[in-house]
Amino acid sequence: MIIVRRHIFIVTTVLVLLCSGFVGKNPQIVHEYELKSATLFKICNYVTWPAPRDDNQTFDIVVIGTPEEIARFSFPSNKLLNNKAIRLIGLDDYLLIDDCQVLFICQSKLEEVSQILEFIQDKNILTFSDNEALFEQGVMINFYVDENRVKFELNPEVISRSNIKLHSQLYSIGKIKNKQSN
């Protein structure tokens, strides 16, 4: 009887883990993206966007990449940004990007980044990445890991071309991209 109960417990535990997506994921990567999601959320609290459309009821964060890359992101469902509920949208095709406030461009979109940035250039979308090559091509904010901490760097030249305003505190915390590295 004890063996049967132990077997049922093990099978149930494995099924729960499989259904929740923890089996087969690298815990270090999961933790890193939890930190990046939290940092992105905090940064957005120090950003001012132009007046939004009245019919937009949610604060939309689009992650463009592969399903595996998109699955790494999560945002608290009980938190608000700009007094709106957060909606996480995963996309594979940049032509589907509509009216969002934030766009995180994943590494798998390196070959398309110039088309993506051109497509959204007049849409007042704050762009993020965690890849130096994407950042060099014109993403506004880039995450990087330094001494096991998630940090960010800002591209003020690209940010200044948008109607998005970042609080000065972000410039004092984040690393600033040099003009020579453009």
Sequence and secondary structure as in RCSB ss.txt:
>XXXX:A:sequence
MIIVRRHIFIVTTVLVLLCSGFVGKNPQIVHEYELKSATLFKICNYVTWPAPRDDNQTFDIVVIGTPEEIARFSF
PSNKLLNNKAIRLIGLDDYLLIDDCQVLFICQSKLEEVSQILEFIQDKNILTFSDNEALFEQGVMINFYVDENRV
KFELNPEVISRSNIKLHSQLYSIGKIKNKQSN
>XXXX:A:secstr
 HHHHHHHHHHHHHHHHHHHT TTS HHHHHHHHHHHHHHHHHHTTEE S   TT  EEEEEEES HHHHTT   
 TT EETTEEEEEEEES GGG  S SEEEE GGGGGGHHHHHHHHTTS  EEEES HHHHHTT SEEEEEETTEE
EEEE HHHHHTSS EE HHHHHHSEE  GGG 
